[in-house]
Amino acid sequence: MLMASFISVSRNSSSTPTRNQRAKGNFFTGSQAKQVLDALHLTMSEAICLFLRQVVLHRGIPFEVKIPNALTRETLEKSERGEDVKEVATVEELFKELET
């Protein structure tokens, strides 16, 4: 699996101390996330800050984390092997594909 550091967050504010954070993740996942965030007009740094604020507000991960069931596990494994994978070039194409 190709791993790459894809973000370095630095936030300067007179009321908030600056702290650099680095996140390490799968390069391709980071690229896909960037496409979605671009459509939302958010930077990767803003998205991470938003996530961290939600962690504080929820006092935990702001979404449910579960062990996948057999169907989900099988689907994920097929996707990793490149089976039944549909590729799109843009976020707009992705949403059109999801609607069909």
Beta strands, then each sheet from edge to edge (+ up, - down):
strand 1: 3-9
strand 2: 21-26
sheet 1: 1+ 2-
end
